[in-house]
Amino acid sequence: MPILSKRALSGLRSYKYVSAGYTLLDDIHQPFWNWLVEILPRWLAPNLITLTGVFGLVLAYFVSLYYVPSFSEIAPRWVYFLNGAAGLIYLHLDCIDGKQARRTGSSSPLGQLFDHGCDALSVHLAVTCIGTSIGAGFTKWTVLGVMSIMGPWLLAHWEEYHSGVMLYGNGYWGVTEANYLMVLLHFFTAAVGPGVWQVNISKLLHVSLPWPLHDGLLIKHAVLIVVACFAVEQLSGQTWRMFVTGVSGKMPADERGAKQLGRGHAASHLFQLALVLVLGTLVMAEPWPTTGQWRAVFGGFGIVYALQATKLIMDHMCKEPFEILWWPVLALVLLLANSRAQLLDSAITAWGFAALMIVGYLLYITSIINEICSFLGIRCLTIKPSTA
C-alpha cells in the first residue's frame, strides 16, 4: 500500500524550499563550500554525498559503542578524535549536497527530503557521540541533554511546517556554530582526556555550592545544564513566533496545499510531538537492568525520533495534514508499561523494541524514496546521464 497519495506527490513536485537565519560563520564558509563542491566529480549524486556524511557518524557511533558501551568507560584518545572528525565531515558534506545538486542540474524535492531525513537520524548519532566524549553515563542528566538537543531540532521543523521557512539561526548563532561546538568538544576530549568532564566543580573552584549540588555537580553536568538553557531559549522563541506573533496560518495560498494551519492546529501538532518526546524521556529514564538493554532502548527511541521527524518534514514538503505515526508511540507505551509491570522479560522487550523500530524505519523510508523516484522519474543515489 502506497504511503504517499497522488495529492501528496503533486504537492511535493511544486515544493519550494525557503530558509533564513544564516550567520556570519555561514557567510565565511561559502567560498570554501563553493570551492569544495567544484572539485567533486559531476557524476557524484548529491544524496550520495549526504549518505557519506551519515556513514561517518554511523562509524563513530559503533566504534564508541564498542569502547564506551555505558557512556562511562575510558576509550583510546583516537575514538574521541574520530567522533570530532565524523561530526566535522558531516557538517561540511551536509552543506554542499545542495550545491552539487544545482551544479549538476539534479535538484529535486527528494534531495531536500533525503537531506533532512538524514539529519533527523544524525541527531541521535551526534548526541550519542557527545555522551561518549563527556562520559555522561546512564543517568537522568543524560536524558536531559538528549532532549535538550532533540526537542529544539524537532520543533524547528514544526515551525517550518507552519511558517514555510526553515530558520537556521538568529543571525549570530545557528546550526553551524552548534555543530562546531560539538566538534570542538570531541577534539578537546581527545587532547586532554575524558577525565576532565568528571571533575567536581566545588573542588575545582574551591567554593561551596548549595545543596544538593555541593558534592555531585561535575563539569559534565554543567555542560548539560548549559545545553538545556540554550534549549529553553530556542523553544521559547519557536513557541512565541507560533502563538504570539501569529506566524502560523499566514502562508501564501500556493504553499498551503492541504496543510492544517493556524494556532489551533499548531497546538495540536505540538502536543503530538511533545507526547513522543515525553514518552521517550520516560522510557530512557527507566532503570534498565543491563547496559545492552539501555542501549537498545536508547537506540530504538533515536529511530522513533527519526521516523516522526521524517513524517513531519514529508508532510510539510507535500503540503499535507500532519499527524504523527502512532504505531511507534504505541510501542513506546507498551515498552514503558512492561518496564513498570514486568510482565515480560525486559531483555525481550528492549531488544524487540529496537528491532521493530529498525525494520519499520527501513520499510518506511525505502517505500517513500521508491514512490518519489517513480513519480518524479529520478534516481536516488545516481544521476541520470541526461541531467549530469
Buried (B, 14 or more C-beta within 10 A) or exposed (E): EEBBEEEBBBBBBEBEBEEEBBBBBBEEBEEEBEEBBEEBEEEBBBBBBBBBBBEBBBBBBEBBEEBBBBBBBEBEBEBBBBBBBBBBBBBBBBBBBBBBBEBBEBBBBBBBBBBBBBBBBBBBBBBBBBBBBBBBBBBEBBBBBBBBBBBBBBBBBBBBBBBBBBBBBEEEBBBBBBBBEBBEBBBBBBEEEBEBBBEBBBEEEEEEBEEEEBEEBBBBBBBBBEBBEBBEEBBEBBBEBBBEEEBBBEBEEEBBBEBBBBBEBBBBBBEBBBBBBEBBBBBBBBEBEEBBBBBBBBBBBBBBBBBBBBBBBBBBBBBBBBEBBEEBBEBBBBBBEBBEEEEEEBBEBBBBBBEBBEEBBEEBBEBBBEBBBEBBEBBBBBBEEEEB
